[in-house]
Amino acid sequence: MAKRTGSDWRHLWSLAIQKAIGSHLPGRWDVIGPFAQTTPSRLVIAPQDIRTADPTVATDIYAGLFTFAGHSVDVGGNSPFLIEPPSREWARALHGFSWLRHLRASESALSRSNARALVDEWIRLGPKLPPEAWEDTVAARRLLSWLSQSPLILEGCDHAFYQRFLKAVGRHVHHLRCALARSSDGLPRMRVVMALTAAAAAISDQPGFARWITRTLDREITQQILADGGHISRHPGVILELLVDLLPIRQALSVRGITPSQTLGEAIDRMMPMVRFFRHGDGTFGLFNGMGTTPTDLVATVLAYDDSRGTAPGNARHSGYQRLEAGSAVVLMDTGLPPPLRHARDAHAGCLSFEFSDRTNRIIVNCGMPGSGRAVWRDLARTTAAHSTLVVEDTSSARILPAEGIGATLGPLLYHGPRAVDVHRQESAEQISVVADHDGYAAKFGVVHERTVVLGADGRIVMGRDRLIPTARGARDKAAFAVRFHLHPTVRATRSQGGGNVLLVCEDRSAWRFAAEGADAEVEESVFLVGSHGMRRSAQIVLYGRISGETEISWRLEKEADRVRTRKRPVEDQPEDESPLLI
């Protein structure tokens, strides 16, 4: 059983005070660490950039077309660094310089000169650039990009540019060392530390700096990477973001003759299986706790470094997730507490939500986190109603800090959620089952939500039961609840005559039958918030009821056909008494 104690409000005020004070304090030597000189004498190696690259993007950049964060901007011969950006996210991507890898991939003299000219322009403009350019995580990404793409930037350059570049690298190292004293916990601080570690590997004659920053990296890894390889934020995508930088850093340290620590090596070994853990059959990650569109190219790249080639683990109890896999079916279930407040900026109120896929078909999903620039939708995505689980009186099982007051200082942290989650898993030759409960509704409604999910050994049956169990002080009778099952946009739902069940037809024309006991299955509109083409309309199955003592609803998903022959009209346009023909 996972439990949390203490007052959320006391912790929130403590965090706010720490952040307010820390933002005005100069960096301490023990935090900043040693660095013998402002300007490095030379670069020794270039850490590898293992992100995929597209040489056609280099043509766009040379033509003055910069496409980031869903926006394309033609700078029309002007400096891209001085134009009004269409969004803060676009500006961050521009100033992060990750796009240099596309220029390198084109392998042309034109790309090399273009890259060097853009970097030189940025260096000359540095002090005049907007605040986004010097945000800690943006500066960290830029330093990593410059170091990894230094062969592209420096090939054939003159001595004057080489010195300007080295000076700029030294300035970034100084900036990021100071940033450690104020950077936010979690991924933002890890990004800063990883950039500094890459710099320590690339810069010559800095043994003291290298020793200090590798110890700092070990400390952050120990604090952030859990025993099962998950991240303390419980965000599945953070694992990818870390591995895609940690793998080259480990290699760079080895090349420099700096033995990577056991802490770093073991963390990578633990994280690799978790990449497989969160994958559905189509290669995308489960939509939990801030996960949006899966960068499938990064997944493939990272998994190429996995020597074990093993199967995904089933029980990630430290991260708070369960994976049930049988036949071609996969069930992912959130069975964890909200992350610590310091790491809860992207966390969702989705305890006991689950996702279900069969082969490459995503069937039951959570709504997911939309892309940048959709603040209203991002807030809604974090509510319990945006997840495939039970909701009482349209109230989330955890709260999100509002933007005003203390929230203006700390950001939209998730707080006041479940304080205890009890999980039991059993496996046999016939089935895999998980029984879990949480107390997120105990204080307000006097009930504990218990969910049972069972996956048959052949992967063709998923059975579930949702119970609302009164606490010692008694349940709030007649309170309304809804059990939601959000469907992927590619799934077509047809409600049977009388409302007893729902036929689900997947993109490959396989069919599943959903049935429930204790409530009629309603089919309503929903929205799928992730995807390369933005948000899409979808459907959801909803079971409605009211609390009356101990309340229970059972449901079942059974594969009815591997392929259906549809009638002439689309499934979504069929009347209730007309179904696809099963074959």
C-alpha positions as CSV (number, residue, x, y, z in Angstrom):
1,M,0.0,0.0,0.0
2,A,1.2,3.5,-0.9
3,K,0.4,6.2,1.6
4,R,1.0,10.0,1.9
5,T,1.0,11.9,5.1
6,G,1.1,15.6,6.0
7,S,-0.7,18.7,4.9
8,D,-0.7,19.7,1.2
9,W,-1.3,23.3,2.1
10,R,1.6,23.4,4.5
11,H,3.9,21.9,1.8
12,L,2.6,24.3,-0.8
13,W,3.4,27.4,1.3
14,S,6.8,26.0,2.1
15,L,7.5,25.5,-1.6
16,A,6.3,29.0,-2.4
17,I,8.6,30.6,0.2
18,Q,11.6,28.5,-0.9
19,K,11.0,29.5,-4.5
20,A,10.5,33.2,-3.7
21,I,13.7,33.3,-1.6
22,G,15.8,31.1,-3.9
23,S,15.0,33.2,-7.0
24,H,16.8,36.2,-5.3
25,L,19.8,34.4,-4.0
26,P,23.1,34.2,-5.8
27,G,24.5,30.8,-6.6
28,R,26.5,29.2,-3.8
29,W,29.9,27.7,-4.5
30,D,28.8,24.2,-3.5
31,V,25.9,24.4,-5.9
32,I,27.9,26.2,-8.7
33,G,30.9,24.0,-8.4
34,P,34.5,24.6,-9.7
35,F,35.3,25.9,-13.1
36,A,38.8,27.2,-13.6
37,Q,38.3,29.6,-16.4
38,T,35.5,31.5,-18.2
39,T,36.5,30.5,-21.7
40,P,37.6,26.9,-22.4
41,S,40.9,26.5,-24.2
42,R,39.4,23.9,-26.7
43,L,36.7,21.3,-27.3
44,V,38.0,17.7,-27.2
45,I,34.9,15.7,-28.3
46,A,31.4,16.2,-29.5
47,P,28.8,14.2,-27.6
48,Q,26.6,12.3,-30.0
49,D,23.0,13.5,-30.8
50,I,20.9,10.3,-31.3
51,R,17.7,12.1,-32.2
52,T,16.5,11.4,-35.7
53,A,17.1,14.1,-38.3
54,D,15.5,15.0,-41.6
55,P,17.7,16.6,-44.2
56,T,14.7,18.1,-46.0
57,V,14.3,20.4,-43.0
58,A,17.7,21.9,-43.8
59,T,16.3,23.2,-47.1
60,D,13.4,24.9,-45.3
61,I,15.8,26.6,-42.8
62,Y,18.1,27.8,-45.6
63,A,15.0,29.3,-47.3
64,G,14.1,31.1,-44.1
65,L,11.2,28.8,-43.1
66,F,11.3,27.8,-39.4
67,T,8.6,25.3,-38.3
68,F,8.3,24.6,-34.5
69,A,5.5,23.8,-32.1
70,G,2.8,23.8,-34.8
71,H,3.8,27.1,-36.3
72,S,5.7,27.8,-39.6
73,V,7.3,31.2,-39.9
74,D,8.9,32.6,-43.1
75,V,11.4,35.1,-41.8
76,G,11.8,36.7,-45.2
77,G,15.5,37.5,-45.0
78,N,15.3,38.8,-41.5
79,S,16.9,37.4,-38.4
80,P,14.8,34.6,-37.0
81,F,16.0,35.6,-33.5
82,L,14.6,39.2,-33.8
83,I,11.1,38.6,-35.2
84,E,8.0,38.4,-33.1
85,P,7.5,34.7,-32.4
86,P,4.0,33.2,-32.9
87,S,4.2,31.5,-29.5
88,R,6.6,31.1,-26.5
89,E,6.9,27.4,-27.4
90,W,8.1,28.3,-30.9
91,A,10.6,30.8,-29.5
92,R,11.9,28.1,-27.0
93,A,12.4,25.6,-29.9
94,L,14.2,28.2,-32.0
95,H,16.6,29.3,-29.3
96,G,17.2,25.7,-28.2
97,F,18.9,24.9,-31.5
98,S,17.9,21.2,-31.6
99,W,17.1,21.9,-35.3
100,L,20.9,22.0,-36.0
101,R,20.8,18.2,-36.4
102,H,18.7,18.5,-39.6
103,L,21.4,20.8,-41.1
104,R,24.1,18.3,-40.2
105,A,22.1,15.4,-41.8
106,S,22.1,17.2,-45.2
107,E,25.9,16.8,-45.3
108,S,26.5,19.8,-47.5
109,A,28.8,22.8,-47.4
110,L,25.8,25.1,-47.7
111,S,24.3,23.6,-44.5
112,R,27.6,24.0,-42.6
113,S,27.9,27.6,-43.6
114,N,24.2,28.3,-42.8
115,A,24.6,26.6,-39.4
116,R,27.7,28.6,-38.5
117,A,26.1,31.9,-39.7
118,L,23.0,31.3,-37.5
119,V,25.1,30.3,-34.4
120,D,27.3,33.3,-34.9
121,E,24.3,35.6,-35.3
122,W,22.9,34.3,-32.1
123,I,26.2,34.8,-30.2
124,R,26.4,38.4,-31.4
125,L,22.8,39.1,-30.4
126,G,22.8,37.1,-27.1
127,P,22.4,40.0,-24.7
128,K,19.6,41.6,-26.7
129,L,17.5,38.4,-27.0
130,P,14.1,37.9,-25.3
131,P,13.8,36.2,-21.9
132,E,12.8,32.9,-23.5
133,A,16.2,32.6,-25.0
134,W,17.9,32.5,-21.5
135,E,15.4,30.3,-19.7
136,D,17.4,27.6,-17.9
137,T,16.0,24.6,-19.8
138,V,16.3,26.5,-23.2
139,A,20.0,27.4,-22.4
140,A,20.6,23.8,-21.4
141,R,19.2,22.5,-24.7
142,R,21.2,25.0,-26.7
143,L,24.4,24.1,-25.0
144,L,23.8,20.4,-25.6
145,S,22.9,21.1,-29.3
146,W,26.0,23.3,-29.8
147,L,28.3,20.7,-28.3
148,S,26.8,17.8,-30.2
149,Q,26.8,19.6,-33.5
150,S,30.1,21.3,-33.0
151,P,31.7,19.3,-35.9
152,L,29.1,20.9,-38.2
153,I,29.5,24.4,-36.7
154,L,33.3,24.5,-36.5
155,E,34.4,22.7,-39.7
156,G,36.3,25.1,-41.8
157,C,35.7,28.1,-39.5
158,D,38.3,30.8,-38.9
159,H,40.2,31.3,-35.6
160,A,38.1,34.3,-34.6
161,F,34.8,32.4,-34.8
162,Y,36.3,29.5,-33.0
163,Q,37.2,31.8,-30.1
164,R,33.8,33.4,-30.1
165,F,32.2,30.0,-30.0
166,L,34.4,28.8,-27.1
167,K,33.6,32.0,-25.2
168,A,29.9,31.5,-25.7
169,V,30.2,27.9,-24.5
170,G,32.0,29.2,-21.3
171,R,29.2,31.8,-20.8
172,H,26.6,29.0,-21.0
173,V,28.4,26.9,-18.5
174,H,28.6,29.8,-16.1
175,H,24.9,30.6,-16.6
176,L,23.8,27.0,-16.0
177,R,26.0,26.6,-13.0
178,C,24.3,29.5,-11.4
179,A,20.9,28.2,-12.6
180,L,21.3,25.1,-10.4
181,A,20.7,27.3,-7.4
182,R,17.3,28.3,-8.6
183,S,16.2,25.6,-11.1
184,S,12.9,23.8,-10.4
185,D,13.1,20.2,-9.1
186,G,12.7,17.3,-11.5
187,L,13.2,17.4,-15.2
188,P,14.1,21.1,-15.4
189,R,17.1,20.6,-13.0
190,M,18.0,17.3,-14.7
191,R,18.2,19.1,-18.1
192,V,20.6,21.7,-16.6
193,V,22.8,19.0,-15.0
194,M,22.9,16.9,-18.2
195,A,24.0,19.9,-20.2
196,L,26.8,20.6,-17.8
197,T,27.9,17.0,-17.7
198,A,28.1,17.0,-21.5
199,A,30.2,20.2,-21.3
200,A,32.5,18.6,-18.8
201,A,33.1,15.7,-21.2
202,A,33.6,18.0,-24.2
203,I,35.9,20.7,-22.6
204,S,39.5,20.2,-22.0
205,D,41.5,20.6,-18.8
206,Q,38.6,20.7,-16.3
207,P,39.1,17.6,-14.1
208,G,37.7,19.3,-11.0
209,F,34.6,20.5,-12.8
210,A,34.1,17.0,-14.3
211,R,34.3,15.3,-10.9
212,W,31.8,17.7,-9.3
213,I,29.2,17.6,-12.1
214,T,29.2,13.8,-12.4
215,R,28.6,13.6,-8.6
216,T,25.8,16.2,-9.1
217,L,24.3,14.0,-11.9
218,D,24.4,11.0,-9.6
219,R,22.6,12.9,-6.9
220,E,19.8,14.0,-9.3
221,I,19.5,10.5,-10.7
222,T,19.2,9.0,-7.2
223,Q,16.5,11.6,-6.3
224,Q,14.5,11.3,-9.6
225,I,14.8,7.8,-11.0
226,L,12.7,5.3,-9.0
227,A,13.7,1.7,-8.2
228,D,11.7,0.3,-11.2
229,G,13.1,2.9,-13.6
230,G,10.2,5.3,-13.7
231,H,10.5,9.0,-13.1
232,I,9.3,10.6,-9.9
233,S,6.9,12.8,-11.8
234,R,5.1,9.7,-13.0
235,H,5.2,11.2,-16.6
236,P,5.9,8.3,-19.0
237,G,7.5,10.6,-21.6
238,V,10.1,11.9,-19.2
239,I,11.9,8.5,-19.4
240,L,12.5,9.0,-23.1
241,E,13.6,12.6,-22.7
242,L,16.2,11.5,-20.2
243,L,17.5,8.5,-22.0
244,V,18.0,10.3,-25.3
245,D,20.5,12.5,-23.5
246,L,21.9,10.2,-20.9
247,L,22.9,7.5,-23.4
248,P,25.2,9.9,-25.3
249,I,26.5,11.4,-22.1
250,R,27.6,8.0,-20.8
251,Q,29.3,7.3,-24.1
252,A,31.1,10.7,-24.0
253,L,32.4,10.2,-20.5
254,S,33.8,6.9,-21.5
255,V,35.5,8.3,-24.6
256,R,37.2,11.0,-22.3
257,G,38.4,8.3,-20.0
258,I,36.0,9.2,-17.2
259,T,34.4,6.0,-16.0
260,P,30.6,6.5,-15.9
261,S,29.3,6.0,-12.4
262,Q,27.5,2.9,-11.3
263,T,24.6,5.1,-10.4
264,L,24.3,6.3,-14.1
265,G,24.7,2.8,-15.5
266,E,22.1,1.2,-13.3
267,A,19.6,4.0,-13.8
268,I,19.8,3.5,-17.6
269,D,19.4,-0.2,-17.2
270,R,16.3,0.3,-15.1
271,M,14.8,2.9,-17.4
272,M,15.1,0.8,-20.6
273,P,12.4,-1.8,-19.7
274,M,10.0,1.0,-18.7
275,V,10.1,2.2,-22.3
276,R,8.6,-1.1,-23.3
277,F,6.3,-1.0,-20.3
278,F,4.4,2.0,-21.4
279,R,4.1,1.0,-25.1
280,H,0.8,-0.2,-26.6
281,G,0.8,-2.5,-29.7
282,D,1.0,0.5,-32.1
283,G,4.2,1.7,-30.4
284,T,2.6,4.7,-28.7
285,F,2.7,5.4,-24.9
286,G,-0.2,5.2,-22.5
287,L,-1.7,8.6,-21.9
288,F,-1.1,9.1,-18.2
289,N,0.2,12.1,-16.1
290,G,1.1,14.6,-18.8
291,M,1.8,12.2,-21.7
292,G,0.8,13.6,-25.1
293,T,1.9,12.6,-28.6
294,T,4.5,9.8,-28.5
295,P,7.7,10.6,-30.4
296,T,7.8,7.1,-32.0
297,D,11.2,7.9,-33.7
298,L,12.7,8.5,-30.3
299,V,11.2,5.3,-28.9
300,A,12.8,3.3,-31.8
301,T,16.1,5.0,-31.3
302,V,16.2,4.4,-27.6
303,L,15.2,0.8,-27.9
304,A,18.0,0.2,-30.3
305,Y,20.3,0.7,-27.4
306,D,18.5,-1.9,-25.3
307,D,20.8,-4.9,-25.3
308,S,18.4,-7.1,-23.3
309,R,15.6,-7.0,-25.9
310,G,13.4,-8.3,-23.1
311,T,9.7,-8.2,-22.5
312,A,8.1,-5.4,-20.6
313,P,7.7,-5.8,-16.8
314,G,4.2,-6.2,-15.5
315,N,4.3,-4.6,-12.1
316,A,5.8,-1.1,-11.8
317,R,4.8,-0.5,-8.2
318,H,7.3,2.2,-7.4
319,S,6.1,4.2,-10.4
320,G,2.4,3.4,-9.6
321,Y,1.5,1.5,-12.8
322,Q,0.4,-2.0,-13.8
323,R,0.7,-3.7,-17.2
324,L,-1.5,-6.6,-18.1
325,E,-0.5,-8.4,-21.3
326,A,-1.9,-11.5,-22.9
327,G,-2.2,-12.6,-26.5
328,S,-2.2,-9.5,-28.5
329,A,-4.0,-7.4,-25.8
330,V,-2.4,-4.8,-23.4
331,V,-4.0,-3.1,-20.4
332,L,-2.2,-0.2,-18.7
333,M,-3.5,1.0,-15.4
334,D,-2.7,3.9,-13.1
335,T,-2.4,2.6,-9.6
336,G,-0.2,5.3,-8.0
337,L,-0.5,8.2,-5.7
338,P,0.0,11.7,-7.2
339,P,3.7,12.5,-7.3
340,P,5.4,14.7,-4.7
341,L,4.2,18.3,-4.9
342,R,7.6,19.5,-6.3
343,H,7.1,17.2,-9.3
344,A,3.3,17.5,-9.8
345,R,3.2,20.3,-12.4
346,D,2.0,17.9,-15.2
347,A,0.3,15.2,-13.0
348,H,-3.3,14.2,-13.7
349,A,-6.2,13.2,-11.4
350,G,-6.4,9.9,-13.1
351,C,-6.0,7.3,-10.3
352,L,-7.3,3.9,-11.3
353,S,-7.8,4.9,-14.9
354,F,-6.8,2.3,-17.6
355,E,-6.1,2.0,-21.3
356,F,-6.7,-1.0,-23.5
357,S,-5.3,-2.0,-26.8
358,D,-5.4,-5.0,-29.1
359,R,-2.7,-5.5,-31.7
360,T,-2.2,-2.0,-33.2
361,N,-5.7,-0.9,-32.2
362,R,-6.0,1.6,-29.4
363,I,-9.5,1.0,-28.0
364,I,-10.0,2.4,-24.5
365,V,-7.9,5.5,-23.9
366,N,-7.5,8.5,-21.7
367,C,-7.9,11.9,-23.4
368,G,-4.2,12.7,-23.1
369,M,-2.4,16.0,-22.9
370,P,-2.7,18.4,-25.8
371,G,0.1,20.3,-27.4
372,S,1.3,23.6,-26.3
373,G,-0.8,26.7,-26.5
374,R,-4.1,25.2,-25.4
375,A,-4.2,26.2,-21.8
376,V,-7.9,25.6,-21.3
377,W,-7.8,22.1,-22.8
378,R,-4.6,21.3,-20.9
379,D,-6.4,22.0,-17.6
380,L,-9.4,19.9,-18.6
381,A,-7.1,17.0,-19.7
382,R,-5.9,16.7,-16.1
383,T,-9.3,16.2,-14.6
384,T,-10.6,12.8,-13.6
385,A,-13.5,13.1,-16.2
386,A,-10.8,13.1,-19.0
387,H,-9.7,9.6,-17.9
388,S,-11.2,6.1,-18.2
389,T,-12.3,5.7,-14.6
390,L,-15.0,6.5,-12.1
391,V,-16.0,10.1,-11.3
392,V,-18.2,11.1,-8.4
393,E,-20.4,14.2,-8.9
394,D,-18.2,15.5,-11.7
395,T,-15.5,16.1,-9.1
396,S,-11.9,15.1,-9.7
397,S,-10.1,12.8,-7.2
398,A,-7.4,15.5,-6.9
399,R,-7.3,19.3,-7.3
400,I,-5.2,21.5,-9.5
401,L,-3.7,24.7,-8.0
402,P,-5.4,27.7,-9.7
403,A,-3.4,30.3,-11.6
404,E,-3.9,33.0,-9.0
405,G,-2.5,33.4,-5.5
406,I,0.0,30.8,-4.6
407,G,-0.5,29.1,-7.9
408,A,1.0,32.1,-9.7
409,T,4.3,31.3,-7.9
410,L,4.3,27.5,-8.0
411,G,2.4,26.8,-11.2
412,P,-0.5,24.4,-11.7
413,L,0.5,21.7,-9.2
414,L,-1.7,18.8,-8.5
415,Y,-2.6,18.5,-4.8
416,H,-5.1,17.2,-2.3
417,G,-5.4,13.9,-4.1
418,P,-5.6,10.3,-2.8
419,R,-3.5,9.6,0.2
420,A,-3.6,5.8,0.1
421,V,-3.7,3.4,-2.8
422,D,-3.8,-0.3,-2.1
423,V,-2.9,-2.6,-5.0
424,H,-3.0,-6.4,-5.3
425,R,-1.9,-8.3,-8.4
426,Q,-2.4,-12.0,-9.2
427,E,-1.3,-14.1,-12.2
428,S,-2.4,-17.6,-13.1
429,A,-2.6,-19.8,-16.2
430,E,-6.2,-18.5,-16.8
431,Q,-5.9,-14.8,-16.2
432,I,-4.1,-11.7,-14.8
433,S,-6.0,-9.6,-12.3
434,V,-5.3,-6.3,-10.5
435,V,-7.5,-5.1,-7.6
436,A,-6.7,-1.5,-6.5
437,D,-8.5,1.2,-4.5
438,H,-7.9,4.9,-3.6
439,D,-9.4,7.3,-1.0
440,G,-9.5,10.4,-3.2
441,Y,-13.3,10.6,-2.6
442,A,-13.3,9.6,1.1
443,A,-13.1,13.1,2.6
444,K,-15.9,14.7,0.5
445,F,-18.2,11.8,-0.3
446,G,-17.4,9.1,2.3
447,V,-16.4,6.4,-0.2
448,V,-13.4,4.5,-1.4
449,H,-13.2,3.6,-5.1
450,E,-12.1,0.1,-5.7
451,R,-11.5,-1.2,-9.3
452,T,-10.8,-4.7,-10.4
453,V,-9.5,-5.4,-13.9
454,V,-9.0,-9.0,-15.2
455,L,-7.4,-9.9,-18.5
456,G,-8.0,-13.4,-19.8
457,A,-5.1,-15.6,-20.8
458,D,-5.9,-15.5,-24.5
459,G,-6.3,-11.7,-24.5
460,R,-9.8,-11.8,-25.8
461,I,-11.7,-10.9,-22.6
462,V,-11.3,-7.9,-20.3
463,M,-13.6,-7.9,-17.2
464,G,-13.9,-5.2,-14.7
465,R,-15.7,-4.2,-11.6
466,D,-16.0,-0.7,-9.9
467,R,-17.1,-0.6,-6.3
468,L,-17.8,2.4,-4.1
469,I,-17.2,1.3,-0.5
470,P,-18.5,3.5,2.4
471,T,-15.9,4.7,4.9
472,A,-16.4,4.5,8.6
473,R,-18.3,7.8,8.7
474,G,-20.6,6.6,5.9
475,A,-21.2,7.4,2.3
476,R,-23.1,10.4,0.9
477,D,-26.1,8.5,-0.4
478,K,-27.7,9.5,-3.7
479,A,-24.5,11.2,-4.9
480,A,-24.2,10.7,-8.6
481,F,-21.3,8.9,-10.2
482,A,-20.2,8.0,-13.8
483,V,-17.8,5.4,-15.0
484,R,-16.2,6.6,-18.3
485,F,-14.5,4.6,-21.0
486,H,-13.1,7.0,-23.6
487,L,-12.7,5.5,-27.0
488,H,-9.9,6.1,-29.5
489,P,-11.1,8.2,-32.5
490,T,-10.5,5.2,-34.9
491,V,-13.1,3.1,-32.9
492,R,-16.7,3.2,-34.1
493,A,-19.3,2.6,-31.4
494,T,-22.8,1.2,-32.1
495,R,-25.2,1.0,-29.1
496,S,-27.5,-2.0,-29.2
497,Q,-31.2,-1.7,-29.2
498,G,-32.3,-1.4,-25.6
499,G,-28.9,-0.1,-24.4
500,G,-27.6,-3.4,-23.1
501,N,-24.3,-3.3,-24.8
502,V,-22.1,-1.5,-27.3
503,L,-20.3,-2.9,-30.4
504,L,-16.9,-1.5,-30.9
505,V,-15.4,-1.8,-34.4
506,C,-11.7,-1.0,-34.7
507,E,-9.7,0.4,-37.6
508,D,-8.6,-3.1,-38.8
509,R,-12.3,-4.1,-38.6
510,S,-12.0,-6.4,-35.6
511,A,-14.9,-6.1,-33.2
512,W,-15.3,-6.0,-29.4
513,R,-18.6,-6.2,-27.5
514,F,-18.9,-4.0,-24.3
515,A,-21.5,-5.0,-21.8
516,A,-22.3,-3.8,-18.3
517,E,-24.3,-5.0,-15.2
518,G,-25.9,-2.5,-12.9
519,A,-26.2,0.3,-15.4
520,D,-27.1,1.0,-19.1
521,A,-24.2,1.8,-21.4
522,E,-24.6,5.3,-22.9
523,V,-22.6,6.4,-25.8
524,E,-21.6,10.1,-25.7
525,E,-19.3,12.5,-27.4
526,S,-15.7,12.8,-26.2
527,V,-12.4,14.4,-27.5
528,F,-9.0,12.9,-28.1
529,L,-6.5,15.6,-27.3
530,V,-3.3,14.2,-28.8
531,G,-2.1,13.4,-32.2
532,S,-0.1,14.8,-35.1
533,H,-3.1,16.6,-36.5
534,G,-4.3,18.1,-33.2
535,M,-7.5,17.3,-31.3
536,R,-10.1,14.9,-32.7
537,R,-13.7,14.1,-31.9
538,S,-14.3,10.7,-30.4
539,A,-16.8,8.9,-28.3
540,Q,-17.1,7.5,-24.8
541,I,-19.1,4.8,-23.1
542,V,-20.6,6.1,-19.8
543,L,-22.2,4.1,-17.0
544,Y,-24.3,6.3,-14.7
545,G,-25.5,5.6,-11.2
546,R,-26.1,6.9,-7.7
547,I,-24.4,5.8,-4.4
548,S,-26.6,3.7,-2.2
549,G,-24.5,2.1,0.5
550,E,-21.9,-0.2,-1.1
551,T,-22.4,0.3,-4.8
552,E,-21.1,-1.9,-7.6
553,I,-21.0,-1.9,-11.4
554,S,-19.5,-4.7,-13.4
555,W,-18.5,-4.5,-17.1
556,R,-17.0,-6.7,-19.7
557,L,-15.1,-6.3,-23.1
558,E,-15.1,-9.4,-25.2
559,K,-13.6,-9.9,-28.7
560,E,-16.5,-10.8,-30.9
561,A,-14.8,-11.0,-34.3
562,D,-11.3,-10.6,-35.8
563,R,-12.9,-9.0,-38.8
564,V,-16.4,-7.6,-39.6
565,R,-18.1,-6.9,-42.9
566,T,-19.7,-3.5,-42.7
567,R,-22.9,-2.4,-44.4
568,K,-22.9,0.4,-46.9
569,R,-23.5,3.2,-44.4
570,P,-20.7,4.1,-41.9
571,V,-21.0,2.5,-38.5
572,E,-21.5,5.8,-36.8
573,D,-24.6,6.5,-39.0
574,Q,-26.4,3.2,-38.3
575,P,-29.6,3.2,-36.3
576,E,-29.5,1.5,-32.9
577,D,-30.9,-1.7,-34.2
578,E,-28.5,-2.2,-37.0
579,S,-25.0,-3.6,-36.5
580,P,-22.1,-4.6,-38.7
581,L,-22.1,-8.1,-39.9
582,L,-19.7,-10.4,-37.9
583,I,-17.7,-12.9,-39.9
